[in-house]
Amino acid sequence: MDVTARCERHDGWWAIEVDEIPGLFTQTRRLDQVEDMVRDAASLMGKEIEEVRVLPVMDKETMQAVEEMLQVRTEARIIQERASKVSRKVVSLLRREGLTVRDVAQVTGISSQRVSALQRS
């Protein structure tokens, strides 16, 4: 059985409820402990859990801030991947034109070590 553990913060603890198993309530200090606690509690109730989805429940403002952070990080990763691809292309082009590693570093504003690494990838 796959379950979702809804976790709400109360007095330094995460209070955990699993709707798929009525009456399953437990608590932990940290979110990384939720899965084990849910499995243990379910086991005591004679239920076997396959997958536990941990769902922290926070106020709207906090959730929006977390969602914004995750979105920005995703956008940054995509841009970084694009920058790496373009950098490899430019390094390759400049080296084919006969520029030395140091000259490529000077032209592109990256270190000669990074130029060498980009050449190898």
Beta strands, then each sheet from edge to edge (+ up, - down):
strand 1: 2-10
strand 2: 13-18
strand 3: 25-28
strand 4: 51-57
sheet 1: 3+ 2- 1+ 4+
end
